Amino acid sequence: MNQKLLEILVCPVCKGPLVYKKEEKELICKADRLAYPIRDDIPVMLEVEARRISLEEYDALAPQRPAPVAAE
């Protein structure tokens, strides 16, 4: 994917930022939990073509949080 294109693309539903998943060939909107496919290096930015991501996939996108410190 072209880096310049990635910088300007937004979710067509909420206009929010997208996360590029190279291995899956998808652009993911965390706000809407939608994954837009990339076919032949062309993002398909249609809601009807997007798939809903699972909670497990969503959690994997979230930044890692440090484990809470146990009180002594």
TORNU-714097 format. One record per residue (C-alpha): residue in three letters; x, y, z. Coordinates in Angstrom, 3 decimals. Last residue first. Example, Ala and Ser with C-alpha at 12.3 -4.5 7.8 and 13.67 -1.06 7.14 Angstrom:
REM residues 2
['SER'; [13.670; -1.060; 7.140]];
['ALA'; [12.300; -4.500; 7.800]];
REM end
This chain:
REM residues 72
['GLU'; [0.775; -5.758; 49.446]];
['ALA'; [-1.263; -4.264; 46.625]];
['ALA'; [-0.786; -5.956; 43.254]];
['VAL'; [0.483; -3.726; 40.453]];
['PRO'; [-1.858; -3.672; 37.488]];
['ALA'; [-0.507; -5.190; 34.264]];
['PRO'; [0.744; -2.626; 31.784]];
['ARG'; [-1.603; -1.875; 28.898]];
['GLN'; [-0.857; -3.068; 25.384]];
['PRO'; [-2.261; -0.793; 22.732]];
['ALA'; [-5.556; -2.003; 21.299]];
['LEU'; [-5.383; -3.792; 17.944]];
['ALA'; [-5.340; -7.263; 19.530]];
['ASP'; [-8.418; -6.301; 21.542]];
['TYR'; [-10.297; -5.560; 18.314]];
['GLU'; [-9.346; -8.930; 16.835]];
['GLU'; [-10.584; -10.676; 19.987]];
['LEU'; [-13.769; -8.593; 19.974]];
['SER'; [-14.451; -9.835; 16.459]];
['ILE'; [-14.150; -7.670; 13.365]];
['ARG'; [-17.229; -6.849; 11.275]];
['ARG'; [-16.546; -7.317; 7.574]];
['ALA'; [-16.452; -4.584; 4.988]];
['GLU'; [-17.790; -5.012; 1.444]];
['VAL'; [-21.206; -3.453; 2.209]];
['GLU'; [-19.465; -0.531; 3.930]];
['LEU'; [-17.542; 0.270; 0.756]];
['MET'; [-13.921; 1.394; 0.947]];
['VAL'; [-12.394; -1.348; -1.206]];
['PRO'; [-8.703; -0.490; -0.844]];
['ILE'; [-6.771; -1.169; -4.070]];
['ASP'; [-3.488; -3.111; -3.860]];
['ASP'; [-4.983; -5.928; -5.994]];
['ARG'; [-7.790; -6.218; -3.443]];
['ILE'; [-7.591; -4.504; -0.055]];
['PRO'; [-10.513; -5.428; 2.175]];
['TYR'; [-12.201; -3.050; 4.642]];
['ALA'; [-12.338; -4.263; 8.242]];
['LEU'; [-15.077; -2.796; 10.442]];
['ARG'; [-15.095; -2.457; 14.235]];
['ASP'; [-16.864; 0.928; 13.937]];
['ALA'; [-14.399; 2.892; 16.095]];
['LYS'; [-11.472; 0.549; 15.379]];
['CYS'; [-11.704; 1.099; 11.626]];
['ILE'; [-9.522; -1.528; 9.990]];
['LEU'; [-7.822; -1.456; 6.604]];
['GLU'; [-7.250; -4.962; 5.323]];
['LYS'; [-4.696; -7.074; 3.457]];
['GLU'; [-4.587; -9.610; 6.318]];
['GLU'; [-0.782; -9.606; 6.489]];
['LYS'; [-0.552; -5.842; 5.873]];
['LYS'; [-3.025; -4.768; 8.548]];
['TYR'; [-3.405; -1.011; 8.041]];
['VAL'; [-5.247; 0.746; 10.875]];
['LEU'; [-7.802; 3.347; 9.805]];
['PRO'; [-8.613; 6.781; 11.180]];
['GLY'; [-12.174; 8.059; 11.615]];
['LYS'; [-14.537; 9.418; 8.947]];
['CYS'; [-17.403; 7.567; 10.699]];
['VAL'; [-18.803; 5.441; 7.853]];
['PRO'; [-16.310; 5.992; 5.015]];
['CYS'; [-13.409; 5.216; 7.366]];
['VAL'; [-10.493; 7.445; 6.470]];
['LEU'; [-7.840; 7.395; 3.742]];
['ILE'; [-5.412; 10.333; 3.619]];
['GLU'; [-2.324; 8.883; 5.321]];
['LEU'; [-2.785; 5.418; 3.830]];
['LEU'; [-2.715; 6.935; 0.339]];
['LYS'; [0.589; 8.661; 1.070]];
['GLN'; [2.030; 5.377; 2.391]];
['ASN'; [1.156; 3.474; -0.815]];
['MET'; [0.000; 0.000; 0.000]];
REM end
